[in-house]
Amino acid sequence: MNDEADLSAIRTIPVARRPNKVSAAEFAHPPAGDLSFAGFLASLPHVLVADHFRKVVAAIVAAARAERGVVLMLGGHIVKTGLAPLIIELMERKVVTHLAMNGSAAIHDYEIARFGGTSEDVAAGLKDGTFGMSEETGRGMNDAFIAGMRAKLGMGMSVARALDAEQHLANPELSVLLAALRLGVPATVHAALGAEIIHQHPAASGAAIGDTSHRDFRILAKSLETLDRGGVAINCGSAVIMPEVFLKALTIARNLNAGKPQDFTTCDFDMQRHYRPRMNVVQRPTMQSGKGYEITGHHEIMIPMLAWAVLGELDRSAGA
């Protein structure tokens, strides 16, 4: 016969002595008199990611008020899910101070501005080798890089100027690159050779791609200095390129500025959690100071919520 633990000898403690992670005061509440977006945010429970979302919003608002850097890094999915108008508004309101993106985001932005549509059927085009082979996109963007290299411009500025010079654009008002050019916001593009459809084209110049994108890397490294003491860096939808670029650019900024920037907020917004954004955006840059967050959800829902929350808070504070 096996011995058994004697539960009658167990020591218990009063519940009043036990620390709780959740209290009734933190619970969500249903709609009442205030049905505004601000009322919705206030109704969310004060636990876990709902509270993290509020803290990210507060950090962005504080950075905008203090004129600290807010660096927004984009993957292609952000542009092709129709979020450009919100990003443009954040730039116009002087919230976003630097726009950085991978090559995919730049391609989608270029095609929306110039042709009014983007995002082809990859599987269908792959069957006959026509995937990514549109003449106008490949020729136009690669020619822009070559002209940019000659003028000693970064890739983002090269594409923006090429679009600006086009006589017939379908939707120029939806281009984040054109908006950045108009507003004087640094916009950088960080290419991955061989990973983007425009690298397949006869017009592609490795020298021009490398020259203009490396210049943008140096521009981003300089911009990261503005994160010091209250800035915010947000990665949206780039699981690999922007987290890797951000970590190296941050290393340069700290190497040249005696360990600064420090004490800033980072956040990764994506549909699922990935290793590189977690390590290179959320955790490693804020180990000594600052705070990093991961907020998981569909971009087409989460980014509008973020923009509405930030702009709503700025409007309320301006009217107070």
Backbone bond lengths (Angstrom), bond angles and torsions (degrees), N, CA, C in turn:
res aa  C-N    CA-C-N  psi(-1)  N-CA   C-N-CA  omega(-1)  CA-C   N-CA-C  phi
1 M - - - 1.471 - - 1.533 109.04 -
2 N 1.389 116.84 130.76 1.463 120.62 -177.46 1.516 111.57 -79.97
3 D 1.367 115.14 146.76 1.457 119.45 173.90 1.518 110.02 -71.51
4 E 1.318 117.32 150.04 1.459 123.18 178.94 1.519 110.71 -122.59
5 A 1.332 116.27 149.78 1.468 120.08 174.17 1.518 108.99 -67.45
6 D 1.325 116.50 138.71 1.468 122.40 -179.61 1.531 108.91 -91.63
7 L 1.328 116.04 98.12 1.461 119.84 -177.75 1.519 112.78 -67.61
8 S 1.320 117.62 -19.34 1.471 119.11 179.59 1.522 111.65 -67.75
9 A 1.342 116.94 -15.76 1.471 120.62 -179.65 1.536 112.13 -94.99
10 I 1.317 116.53 2.08 1.465 120.13 -177.96 1.523 110.71 -64.50
11 R 1.355 116.23 140.67 1.455 122.27 174.59 1.526 108.91 -94.04
12 T 1.286 118.91 129.29 1.459 123.24 176.84 1.531 109.44 -111.45
13 I 1.327 115.40 166.96 1.467 120.68 178.42 1.522 108.84 -128.59
14 P 1.315 118.16 153.94 1.470 120.40 175.70 1.527 110.46 -65.97
15 V 1.315 117.84 141.16 1.460 121.15 -179.25 1.528 110.98 -61.16
16 A 1.339 117.00 -26.56 1.470 120.52 179.39 1.525 111.70 -64.90
17 R 1.317 118.11 -23.60 1.457 121.90 179.23 1.522 113.14 -87.67
18 R 1.330 116.96 -10.89 1.460 120.68 -175.66 1.527 110.77 -86.18
19 P 1.320 119.01 126.25 1.463 120.06 175.65 1.535 110.58 -73.78
20 N 1.335 117.05 134.14 1.460 122.00 -179.14 1.524 111.05 -107.91
21 K 1.308 116.81 143.02 1.454 121.59 176.27 1.521 112.19 -84.53
22 V 1.311 118.06 -21.11 1.459 122.71 -178.23 1.515 109.20 -131.87
23 S 1.330 116.26 135.00 1.461 121.31 174.64 1.517 109.30 -121.08
24 A 1.323 116.29 159.61 1.457 121.04 -178.62 1.521 111.87 -60.58
25 A 1.328 117.01 -29.31 1.463 120.87 -178.95 1.526 112.38 -66.03
26 E 1.344 117.05 -17.89 1.465 121.28 -177.40 1.525 113.61 -91.75
27 F 1.323 117.97 -0.69 1.455 121.44 -175.94 1.528 111.98 -69.81
28 A 1.326 115.24 155.06 1.466 121.17 174.23 1.518 109.53 -69.58
29 H 1.324 115.60 161.24 1.459 118.80 174.63 1.526 109.46 -133.48
30 P 1.324 117.29 148.85 1.464 121.32 -176.96 1.521 111.65 -73.76
31 P 1.344 116.87 168.27 1.462 119.63 178.46 1.522 111.85 -56.90
32 A 1.324 115.14 139.79 1.466 120.29 177.59 1.529 107.73 -130.55
33 G 1.311 117.05 -128.54 1.455 119.52 -177.90 1.518 113.97 -72.86
34 D 1.327 116.87 -32.49 1.464 120.92 -176.44 1.526 109.67 -95.43
35 L 1.318 117.21 104.84 1.464 121.64 -179.37 1.528 111.71 -103.70
36 S 1.329 116.94 19.26 1.459 121.09 178.16 1.524 110.69 -76.41
37 F 1.344 115.73 170.27 1.459 119.43 176.98 1.524 110.51 -64.81
38 A 1.332 116.72 -37.35 1.468 120.12 176.53 1.523 110.43 -62.63
39 G 1.330 116.20 -38.52 1.461 120.07 177.07 1.517 111.88 -64.07
40 F 1.333 116.04 -38.66 1.472 120.53 176.60 1.522 110.70 -61.37
41 L 1.347 117.08 -47.64 1.461 119.81 179.67 1.519 111.57 -60.42
42 A 1.328 115.72 -41.37 1.462 119.45 179.96 1.518 111.92 -65.89
43 S 1.338 116.34 -24.43 1.469 120.00 -177.35 1.518 113.04 -80.18
44 L 1.332 117.71 -14.34 1.456 120.57 -178.33 1.532 110.27 -65.67
45 P 1.329 117.58 149.26 1.462 118.99 177.78 1.521 111.23 -63.75
46 H 1.306 116.27 149.04 1.470 120.85 178.55 1.526 109.81 -91.13
47 V 1.329 115.08 58.83 1.464 121.39 -179.87 1.520 109.40 -140.74
48 L 1.322 115.96 152.26 1.452 124.51 169.67 1.530 113.36 46.31
49 V 1.328 118.37 -130.68 1.460 121.38 -169.96 1.528 112.23 -68.48
50 A 1.321 118.29 -28.63 1.468 119.38 176.33 1.518 110.10 -59.98
51 D 1.313 116.68 -42.09 1.464 119.79 177.03 1.522 111.84 -71.90
52 H 1.340 116.65 -35.18 1.466 119.68 176.31 1.529 110.49 -61.64
53 F 1.328 116.19 -40.64 1.471 120.38 178.57 1.523 110.17 -59.67
54 R 1.336 116.81 -45.90 1.467 120.18 177.99 1.527 111.23 -59.46
55 K 1.325 116.91 -40.21 1.461 120.46 -177.94 1.528 111.27 -67.96
56 V 1.326 117.32 -37.38 1.467 120.37 176.81 1.523 109.88 -65.94
57 V 1.326 117.00 -44.03 1.465 121.04 177.13 1.523 110.09 -58.63
58 A 1.322 116.69 -46.63 1.469 120.96 -179.50 1.524 111.21 -61.96
59 A 1.338 116.96 -38.23 1.466 120.53 179.65 1.524 110.91 -66.19
60 I 1.336 116.97 -41.19 1.472 120.44 179.58 1.522 110.25 -66.55
61 V 1.322 116.75 -43.98 1.469 120.87 179.30 1.531 110.14 -62.04
62 A 1.324 117.07 -44.55 1.464 120.51 179.19 1.518 111.08 -63.14
63 A 1.341 116.95 -39.67 1.469 120.22 178.65 1.526 110.98 -64.18
64 A 1.332 116.36 -41.89 1.464 119.72 179.65 1.523 111.06 -63.98
65 R 1.319 116.67 -41.49 1.469 120.34 179.99 1.527 111.13 -66.32
66 A 1.329 115.84 -37.40 1.465 120.49 -177.85 1.525 112.64 -88.28
67 E 1.330 116.59 1.01 1.463 122.31 -178.46 1.530 111.91 57.85
68 R 1.336 114.31 42.34 1.454 120.07 172.77 1.524 109.02 -95.69
69 G 1.315 117.01 165.96 1.451 120.94 -176.26 1.517 112.88 -69.51
70 V 1.328 116.17 138.38 1.463 123.04 168.99 1.527 106.15 -126.26
71 V 1.320 115.68 103.98 1.457 122.36 -176.44 1.523 108.48 -98.28
72 L 1.328 116.07 120.41 1.462 121.87 -179.49 1.513 108.91 -108.47
73 M 1.341 116.54 119.51 1.463 122.52 -179.18 1.525 109.17 -108.43
74 L 1.330 116.03 132.32 1.462 120.92 -171.75 1.521 112.48 -120.91
75 G 1.333 114.64 144.41 1.449 122.22 162.74 1.517 108.68 -99.36
76 G 1.322 116.82 169.95 1.453 121.04 -175.55 1.517 114.17 -62.01
77 H 1.323 117.56 -31.72 1.459 120.74 -176.03 1.522 111.82 -63.02
78 I 1.320 117.23 -29.89 1.467 120.87 179.33 1.521 110.59 -62.51
79 V 1.327 116.59 -42.13 1.466 120.47 -178.11 1.519 110.81 -72.79
80 K 1.335 117.07 -45.23 1.463 118.70 -172.32 1.524 113.33 -79.50
81 T 1.328 118.62 -5.55 1.468 120.00 172.80 1.526 111.64 -96.13
82 G 1.331 117.54 13.64 1.452 120.65 169.59 1.508 116.42 83.21
83 L 1.339 117.59 27.52 1.458 120.66 -175.42 1.526 113.67 -97.59
84 A 1.333 117.08 1.77 1.464 120.42 -177.71 1.532 113.77 -55.81
85 P 1.343 119.94 -42.11 1.473 118.43 -179.29 1.529 113.57 -58.26
86 L 1.321 116.99 -33.70 1.464 120.13 178.76 1.521 111.14 -71.94
87 I 1.323 116.66 -40.70 1.465 120.32 178.79 1.521 110.18 -65.46
88 I 1.320 116.28 -40.79 1.466 120.35 178.17 1.526 110.84 -62.47
89 E 1.322 116.75 -41.76 1.466 120.03 178.14 1.530 111.11 -62.27
90 L 1.325 117.17 -40.23 1.466 120.57 178.43 1.531 111.34 -65.02
91 M 1.320 117.06 -32.73 1.464 119.77 175.01 1.527 110.66 -73.16
92 E 1.326 116.62 -42.15 1.465 119.54 179.63 1.519 112.18 -63.06
93 R 1.325 116.61 -33.18 1.463 120.93 178.61 1.526 112.37 -84.26
94 K 1.321 117.44 7.07 1.466 124.43 177.56 1.528 112.46 62.13
95 V 1.324 115.14 32.20 1.464 120.60 174.18 1.524 109.03 -87.18
96 V 1.315 117.42 -56.04 1.466 121.92 177.59 1.524 108.94 -80.87
97 T 1.318 115.64 122.41 1.469 120.90 -177.36 1.523 113.08 -104.72
98 H 1.335 117.00 -13.53 1.468 121.06 175.59 1.518 107.25 -151.30
99 L 1.338 115.31 131.54 1.459 122.11 177.87 1.520 108.25 -112.90
100 A 1.327 116.03 118.62 1.466 121.18 179.70 1.523 108.24 -121.89
101 M 1.325 116.91 143.59 1.464 118.72 -176.53 1.518 110.98 -150.64
102 N 1.332 115.42 158.99 1.458 119.29 172.93 1.526 109.31 -80.71
103 G 1.326 116.66 174.74 1.452 120.50 -176.53 1.515 113.24 -63.97
104 S 1.319 117.24 -33.79 1.459 121.38 179.03 1.520 111.48 -60.63
105 A 1.321 117.64 -43.45 1.465 121.02 179.62 1.519 110.65 -62.31
106 A 1.328 117.10 -40.09 1.468 120.61 179.54 1.522 111.27 -65.19
107 I 1.318 116.71 -39.56 1.465 120.60 179.57 1.531 110.37 -64.65
108 H 1.319 117.43 -47.30 1.467 120.26 178.46 1.525 110.84 -61.53
109 D 1.324 116.72 -39.92 1.464 120.49 179.59 1.521 110.66 -64.23
110 Y 1.324 116.63 -43.67 1.468 122.33 179.08 1.528 110.48 -60.59
111 E 1.320 117.06 -46.32 1.466 120.53 -176.43 1.524 112.09 -69.68
112 I 1.324 117.85 -38.81 1.467 119.97 177.15 1.526 109.98 -63.00
113 A 1.318 116.65 -45.47 1.467 120.29 -178.67 1.522 111.52 -64.70
114 R 1.312 116.25 -44.23 1.466 119.40 -172.01 1.533 112.98 -85.58
115 F 1.335 116.99 -39.55 1.470 119.93 -172.55 1.527 113.74 -115.39
116 G 1.323 118.05 -14.61 1.463 120.52 -179.92 1.512 114.73 82.99
117 G 1.335 118.55 6.08 1.458 122.11 178.82 1.510 111.03 -155.45
118 T 1.332 116.54 158.30 1.466 120.91 -178.92 1.517 108.96 -159.43
119 S 1.303 118.65 -179.87 1.462 126.11 174.75 1.531 111.35 70.30
120 E 1.325 115.20 82.88 1.468 120.74 -179.01 1.527 112.25 -79.72
121 D 1.323 116.91 171.48 1.465 123.92 177.27 1.535 107.75 -82.05
122 V 1.330 115.87 102.15 1.466 120.45 -174.53 1.522 111.20 -64.11
123 A 1.312 117.12 -46.18 1.467 120.43 -176.25 1.522 111.45 -61.48
124 A 1.322 116.87 -41.96 1.463 120.14 -179.10 1.519 110.97 -66.44
125 G 1.330 117.38 -43.50 1.459 120.98 -179.24 1.510 113.44 -70.56
126 L 1.315 116.50 -27.26 1.463 120.54 -178.40 1.529 111.53 -69.90
127 K 1.326 116.63 -27.62 1.467 120.58 -178.10 1.512 112.40 -60.94
128 D 1.327 116.17 -42.08 1.467 119.20 -176.18 1.527 113.37 -113.64
129 G 1.331 116.49 10.95 1.460 119.76 176.06 1.508 114.95 78.14
130 T 1.337 117.55 19.07 1.474 119.80 179.10 1.525 112.75 -100.31
131 F 1.328 117.68 -1.19 1.468 119.88 178.72 1.528 109.93 -60.47
132 G 1.333 115.15 126.31 1.454 120.90 176.71 1.511 115.50 74.71
133 M 1.314 117.58 11.57 1.465 119.96 -172.72 1.532 113.84 -100.64
134 S 1.321 118.39 19.90 1.465 119.19 179.09 1.528 109.76 -62.98
135 E 1.311 115.58 126.95 1.467 122.12 -174.61 1.517 111.76 -61.72
136 E 1.337 117.20 -47.26 1.458 120.55 -172.10 1.536 111.92 -65.75
137 T 1.326 116.79 -41.20 1.468 119.86 179.94 1.524 110.72 -66.39
138 G 1.325 115.56 -50.60 1.466 119.23 -177.94 1.508 113.13 -63.96
139 R 1.335 116.37 -45.37 1.456 120.14 -179.47 1.523 110.98 -66.78
140 G 1.336 116.05 -46.59 1.463 120.34 -175.66 1.517 113.17 -63.57
141 M 1.321 116.93 -44.61 1.465 119.00 -176.81 1.520 111.49 -74.44
142 N 1.331 117.10 -40.57 1.468 118.69 179.81 1.528 111.98 -67.70
143 D 1.330 116.61 -37.47 1.463 118.71 174.50 1.531 110.76 -62.81
144 A 1.338 115.64 -35.89 1.472 119.72 177.97 1.521 111.06 -63.74
145 F 1.331 117.10 -39.49 1.470 120.51 179.41 1.533 110.63 -65.36
146 I 1.318 116.02 -41.54 1.461 119.55 -179.29 1.532 110.38 -64.48
147 A 1.340 115.49 -44.26 1.470 119.17 177.10 1.518 110.67 -63.95
148 G 1.313 116.91 -38.20 1.461 120.86 178.73 1.509 112.78 -65.68
149 M 1.323 116.30 -39.62 1.474 119.71 177.39 1.528 109.80 -61.22
150 R 1.327 116.70 -43.59 1.460 119.99 -179.51 1.530 111.97 -64.60
151 A 1.333 115.30 -33.93 1.470 119.97 -179.16 1.520 112.65 -90.78
152 K 1.336 116.60 2.47 1.464 122.58 -179.06 1.535 111.47 59.16
153 L 1.339 115.05 48.93 1.453 122.31 177.01 1.519 109.90 -108.74
154 G 1.317 115.46 160.29 1.447 120.49 171.83 1.518 110.38 -78.19
155 M 1.333 116.73 169.01 1.452 121.38 -177.54 1.527 112.03 -64.74
156 G 1.321 117.65 -41.75 1.459 120.60 179.64 1.514 111.99 -61.48
157 M 1.313 116.69 -46.87 1.457 121.25 178.66 1.526 111.09 -65.25
158 S 1.327 117.07 -36.03 1.465 120.98 179.37 1.524 111.11 -62.43
159 V 1.325 116.69 -45.89 1.470 120.48 179.95 1.522 110.47 -67.54
160 A 1.323 116.65 -43.23 1.465 120.25 -179.25 1.524 111.14 -60.84
161 R 1.319 117.18 -43.03 1.467 120.00 -179.76 1.523 111.62 -67.93
162 A 1.329 115.94 -35.91 1.461 119.22 177.44 1.527 110.67 -64.66
163 L 1.309 116.79 -42.88 1.463 120.28 176.71 1.524 111.09 -63.49
164 D 1.309 115.87 -42.15 1.464 120.76 -177.96 1.530 111.49 -63.65
165 A 1.328 115.40 -27.53 1.472 119.38 -179.18 1.523 112.85 -84.54
166 E 1.343 117.17 -12.77 1.467 120.66 179.53 1.525 110.19 -69.38
167 Q 1.321 116.71 135.32 1.461 120.83 -178.65 1.521 112.50 -78.49
168 H 1.320 117.09 -29.05 1.462 120.24 -175.53 1.533 109.47 -127.83
169 L 1.313 116.28 102.11 1.467 122.28 175.97 1.515 109.10 -113.91
170 A 1.323 115.58 137.19 1.463 120.08 -178.99 1.520 111.77 -69.76
171 N 1.330 116.12 -46.68 1.473 120.46 -175.94 1.519 111.60 -143.02
172 P 1.316 117.66 67.99 1.470 119.09 179.40 1.517 112.96 -62.62
173 E 1.329 117.11 -28.68 1.465 120.95 -178.48 1.521 113.07 -68.91
174 L 1.342 117.78 -12.09 1.462 121.71 -179.16 1.524 112.90 -101.76
175 S 1.314 118.05 4.45 1.459 120.87 -178.64 1.529 110.82 -90.28
176 V 1.319 116.17 121.72 1.466 119.70 177.04 1.525 110.45 -70.87
177 L 1.334 117.59 -30.53 1.456 120.30 178.71 1.527 111.33 -69.71
178 L 1.331 116.81 -41.44 1.464 119.43 176.56 1.523 111.08 -66.39
179 A 1.318 116.69 -38.88 1.466 120.21 178.52 1.523 110.49 -63.67
180 A 1.328 116.82 -42.26 1.460 120.33 178.40 1.526 110.95 -62.42
181 L 1.340 117.01 -40.67 1.462 121.12 177.24 1.531 110.35 -61.40
182 R 1.314 116.64 -45.75 1.467 121.51 -178.96 1.518 111.66 -64.54
183 L 1.330 117.02 -36.96 1.463 121.57 -173.92 1.525 113.29 -92.61
184 G 1.315 117.74 -6.93 1.463 120.34 -178.41 1.513 113.43 74.52
185 V 1.329 117.31 25.08 1.465 121.94 177.48 1.526 108.53 -91.40
186 P 1.330 119.35 125.97 1.464 119.42 176.97 1.525 110.85 -57.62
187 A 1.325 116.66 129.12 1.463 122.35 177.95 1.519 107.71 -128.06
188 T 1.309 116.53 117.78 1.465 120.75 -174.90 1.520 110.37 -118.63
189 V 1.331 114.70 146.94 1.469 121.96 179.70 1.521 107.78 -121.04
190 H 1.322 115.61 132.26 1.462 121.66 -172.42 1.530 108.75 -119.52
191 A 1.324 114.82 98.36 1.461 122.17 -171.39 1.529 111.46 -79.81
192 A 1.330 114.91 155.11 1.467 122.46 171.07 1.524 106.56 -125.32
193 L 1.324 117.04 103.76 1.455 121.59 -172.86 1.525 111.56 -55.32
194 G 1.333 115.31 126.91 1.450 121.67 179.80 1.512 114.20 89.83
195 A 1.331 117.34 -9.43 1.469 120.66 -177.38 1.520 112.73 -96.84
196 E 1.318 118.29 -5.19 1.456 121.46 -173.66 1.527 110.42 -123.27
197 I 1.332 115.88 145.57 1.466 119.68 -172.24 1.525 112.74 -60.86
198 I 1.316 117.87 -30.12 1.467 119.60 -177.02 1.528 112.32 -71.87
199 H 1.326 118.08 -10.76 1.463 121.02 176.75 1.524 111.24 -80.60
200 Q 1.337 117.71 -9.23 1.469 122.53 -179.25 1.530 112.37 -84.60
201 H 1.324 117.21 -9.38 1.460 121.46 -166.60 1.526 112.99 -87.78
202 P 1.327 116.55 152.47 1.470 120.14 175.48 1.520 112.77 -58.49
203 A 1.337 116.66 -26.85 1.467 120.26 -177.72 1.521 113.06 -80.18
204 A 1.332 117.85 -8.05 1.463 120.79 -174.17 1.526 111.38 -65.28
205 S 1.328 114.94 134.10 1.468 121.81 175.70 1.523 108.32 -121.44
206 G 1.310 115.53 112.37 1.459 118.88 178.44 1.515 112.05 -59.87
207 A 1.324 115.99 -36.07 1.462 120.01 179.02 1.519 111.26 -63.08
208 A 1.339 116.75 -43.97 1.463 120.58 -178.64 1.519 111.47 -70.06
209 I 1.336 116.42 -40.53 1.470 119.81 177.86 1.524 110.00 -61.38
210 G 1.322 115.73 -47.78 1.455 119.71 -178.77 1.518 112.98 -65.48
211 D 1.319 116.55 -42.53 1.463 120.68 -177.44 1.523 111.57 -64.49
212 T 1.336 116.49 -50.04 1.469 119.59 -175.81 1.525 112.07 -71.18
213 S 1.330 117.24 -37.83 1.462 119.29 -179.50 1.531 111.38 -73.03
214 H 1.328 117.14 -35.19 1.466 119.06 177.55 1.525 110.64 -68.87
215 R 1.326 117.26 -33.82 1.464 119.49 174.74 1.540 109.57 -63.14
216 D 1.318 116.66 -40.71 1.462 119.91 177.90 1.527 111.18 -65.03
217 F 1.317 117.05 -33.89 1.459 120.27 175.35 1.526 110.73 -61.14
218 R 1.297 116.80 -41.42 1.463 120.75 179.10 1.534 110.79 -69.94
219 I 1.329 116.63 -35.66 1.466 120.14 177.16 1.521 110.45 -65.25
220 L 1.333 116.77 -42.18 1.467 120.28 178.02 1.523 110.81 -62.49
221 A 1.319 117.20 -43.40 1.467 120.71 179.94 1.527 110.61 -58.37
222 K 1.312 116.99 -38.79 1.465 120.46 177.86 1.528 110.93 -68.34
223 S 1.319 116.97 -41.13 1.464 120.62 -179.62 1.525 112.53 -62.92
224 L 1.334 116.63 -31.81 1.462 119.47 -176.91 1.522 112.64 -64.54
225 E 1.317 117.49 -17.32 1.467 119.93 175.55 1.524 111.00 -59.70
226 T 1.340 117.79 -28.02 1.467 121.54 -177.13 1.519 112.68 -75.29
227 L 1.335 118.28 -5.46 1.466 120.96 177.24 1.525 112.21 -75.52
228 D 1.317 117.06 -19.00 1.461 120.48 -172.22 1.522 111.77 -58.56
229 R 1.340 115.55 131.05 1.465 124.08 175.41 1.536 112.22 60.83
230 G 1.347 115.02 60.21 1.454 117.85 169.64 1.506 116.92 117.60
231 G 1.329 118.48 4.43 1.454 119.94 177.85 1.519 111.94 -79.20
232 V 1.325 115.83 177.36 1.462 122.28 -178.85 1.520 109.25 -139.26
233 A 1.334 116.56 135.89 1.464 122.43 173.40 1.523 107.80 -122.19
234 I 1.333 115.92 124.63 1.464 121.27 -176.31 1.512 109.25 -121.98
235 N 1.331 116.75 128.07 1.452 121.92 174.24 1.518 108.71 -105.71
236 C 1.343 116.16 123.47 1.466 121.24 -177.74 1.521 110.13 -120.66
237 G 1.299 116.61 102.19 1.448 120.38 167.71 1.510 117.45 81.53
238 S 1.313 119.54 5.59 1.463 121.03 173.45 1.519 108.14 -105.65
239 A 1.317 115.84 110.73 1.465 119.45 -175.02 1.520 112.92 -83.37
240 V 1.338 117.71 -19.38 1.461 119.83 -173.72 1.536 112.36 -129.40
241 I 1.332 117.11 -60.74 1.471 120.45 -167.42 1.523 111.99 -62.17
242 M 1.329 117.92 -56.67 1.463 118.94 -174.90 1.529 113.09 -66.99
243 P 1.343 120.71 -38.61 1.470 118.01 174.36 1.523 113.17 -59.94
244 E 1.332 116.84 -39.66 1.461 118.94 179.08 1.529 111.23 -69.10
245 V 1.323 116.66 -43.74 1.466 120.42 179.44 1.525 110.25 -64.02
246 F 1.320 116.49 -42.95 1.466 121.01 -179.22 1.526 111.37 -58.43
247 L 1.330 117.14 -44.89 1.466 120.42 -177.35 1.533 111.16 -63.05
248 K 1.336 116.41 -41.14 1.468 119.21 -179.49 1.528 111.28 -72.08
249 A 1.335 116.58 -39.80 1.461 119.54 178.09 1.521 110.90 -65.02
250 L 1.331 116.67 -37.35 1.464 120.60 177.34 1.527 110.62 -65.17
251 T 1.318 116.99 -38.28 1.465 120.70 176.61 1.525 110.85 -59.87
252 I 1.337 116.52 -43.22 1.466 120.36 178.03 1.522 110.68 -62.22
253 A 1.341 116.45 -47.23 1.462 120.19 -178.86 1.526 111.02 -58.52
254 R 1.322 116.76 -43.69 1.469 120.05 -179.37 1.525 111.65 -72.21
255 N 1.320 117.42 -33.63 1.460 121.17 178.05 1.519 111.03 -63.51
256 L 1.328 116.39 -38.45 1.465 121.54 -176.50 1.527 113.60 -87.56
257 N 1.343 117.35 -9.02 1.466 120.35 -173.22 1.530 112.89 -132.28
258 A 1.337 115.23 38.01 1.470 121.26 173.52 1.525 112.27 52.84
259 G 1.336 116.35 43.73 1.458 120.47 175.06 1.511 115.26 91.48
260 K 1.315 118.05 -5.02 1.453 120.61 177.97 1.535 109.07 -94.53
261 P 1.363 116.31 151.93 1.468 130.40 14.06 1.528 113.17 -83.51
262 Q 1.334 114.23 151.36 1.447 123.71 174.02 1.538 108.70 -135.30
263 D 1.324 115.15 171.09 1.464 121.90 173.02 1.527 112.53 56.96
264 F 1.324 115.53 56.94 1.463 120.59 175.06 1.524 109.24 -130.88
265 T 1.316 115.99 170.66 1.464 123.01 -178.42 1.522 109.42 -106.06
266 T 1.334 116.41 139.45 1.452 121.12 172.99 1.523 109.50 -125.07
267 C 1.318 115.80 154.67 1.465 119.97 176.83 1.515 109.37 -151.72
268 D 1.324 116.32 140.60 1.457 122.38 173.47 1.521 108.99 -111.96
269 F 1.328 115.89 119.38 1.461 122.68 173.26 1.526 107.81 -104.65
270 D 1.320 117.21 119.78 1.455 119.87 175.61 1.522 109.48 -156.66
271 M 1.349 116.19 169.22 1.459 120.90 -178.41 1.515 111.90 -77.60
272 Q 1.321 117.25 -21.67 1.456 121.93 173.31 1.519 108.35 -147.78
273 R 1.301 115.89 163.39 1.462 119.66 -175.90 1.522 110.39 -90.86
274 H 1.325 114.65 135.59 1.459 121.80 -177.48 1.532 109.71 -123.27
275 Y 1.309 115.23 157.54 1.468 121.33 -178.31 1.525 112.57 -63.11
276 R 1.338 117.11 -50.85 1.467 119.79 -172.95 1.527 113.37 -64.75
277 P 1.322 120.06 -47.45 1.464 118.04 176.30 1.527 112.58 -60.50
278 R 1.332 116.10 -39.10 1.467 118.49 179.85 1.518 111.10 -61.79
279 M 1.335 116.43 -46.31 1.456 119.76 -176.65 1.531 112.42 -78.89
280 N 1.339 116.75 -45.76 1.462 120.88 -169.48 1.522 114.70 -88.26
281 V 1.329 117.20 -17.30 1.460 120.87 177.96 1.530 111.12 -113.08
282 V 1.319 116.92 -48.31 1.465 120.57 -170.90 1.530 112.60 -84.23
283 Q 1.330 117.47 -46.51 1.469 119.73 -169.13 1.535 113.79 -96.79
284 R 1.316 117.98 -61.05 1.468 120.23 -171.42 1.531 113.74 -59.95
285 P 1.339 120.17 -45.01 1.468 119.05 -177.35 1.530 114.09 -66.11
286 T 1.333 117.50 -20.59 1.465 120.04 -175.56 1.528 112.61 -111.80
287 M 1.323 117.59 15.49 1.466 119.93 -177.58 1.524 111.96 -64.15
288 Q 1.320 117.90 -38.78 1.465 120.74 -177.59 1.520 112.07 -84.18
289 S 1.320 115.84 -33.33 1.466 120.34 -178.58 1.518 108.23 -160.96
290 G 1.313 116.18 164.87 1.456 119.85 179.82 1.510 111.89 84.77
291 K 1.333 115.64 -168.71 1.459 121.17 -176.47 1.520 109.81 -150.42
292 G 1.337 116.64 139.92 1.452 121.72 178.08 1.519 111.60 -119.32
293 Y 1.329 116.36 147.89 1.468 122.07 -177.13 1.522 110.01 -134.63
294 E 1.335 115.71 151.17 1.457 123.29 170.07 1.526 108.04 -118.96
295 I 1.322 116.83 124.16 1.465 121.49 178.06 1.518 107.54 -125.38
296 T 1.325 115.76 115.89 1.454 122.00 -170.26 1.519 110.96 -105.58
297 G 1.327 116.15 130.44 1.455 121.23 177.96 1.515 110.24 168.85
298 H 1.311 116.44 171.21 1.465 120.70 -179.04 1.523 110.59 -67.31
299 H 1.324 115.20 133.83 1.464 120.56 -177.20 1.520 112.12 -56.86
300 E 1.325 116.38 -41.54 1.455 120.35 -174.15 1.532 112.45 -68.23
301 I 1.327 116.86 -7.80 1.466 122.09 173.59 1.522 110.89 -108.17
302 M 1.330 116.42 -47.83 1.459 120.48 -171.90 1.527 113.07 -71.80
303 I 1.338 118.08 -39.05 1.460 119.21 -177.71 1.526 111.63 -70.60
304 P 1.344 120.10 -41.56 1.470 118.16 171.35 1.524 113.14 -58.97
305 M 1.314 118.09 -39.21 1.464 120.14 177.04 1.521 111.06 -61.05
306 L 1.327 116.12 -42.57 1.463 120.27 179.77 1.528 110.47 -63.47
307 A 1.326 116.08 -48.20 1.474 119.88 -178.10 1.522 111.33 -63.00
308 W 1.323 117.05 -45.27 1.471 120.49 179.53 1.524 111.01 -62.40
309 A 1.327 116.83 -41.21 1.462 120.03 -178.95 1.526 111.04 -65.10
310 V 1.340 116.83 -45.09 1.462 120.88 -178.72 1.523 110.78 -65.61
311 L 1.330 117.06 -49.91 1.464 120.22 -177.03 1.515 111.18 -68.17
312 G 1.326 117.18 -35.26 1.468 119.56 176.75 1.511 112.13 -63.36
313 E 1.328 116.45 -42.11 1.467 120.44 179.29 1.526 111.28 -66.87
314 L 1.318 116.47 -39.64 1.474 119.34 176.99 1.519 110.91 -64.02
315 D 1.328 117.76 -39.64 1.463 120.69 178.67 1.525 111.07 -65.72
316 R 1.336 115.93 -40.95 1.482 118.90 -179.89 1.520 111.37 -65.42
317 S 1.320 116.34 -41.20 1.462 119.33 -179.08 1.519 110.75 -69.94
318 A 1.344 117.68 -32.72 1.457 120.85 179.45 1.524 111.02 -71.03
319 G 1.339 116.40 -30.95 1.456 120.06 -179.38 1.502 114.47 -86.67
320 A 1.339 115.99 -9.48 1.481 119.47 -177.61 1.504 111.02 -74.26
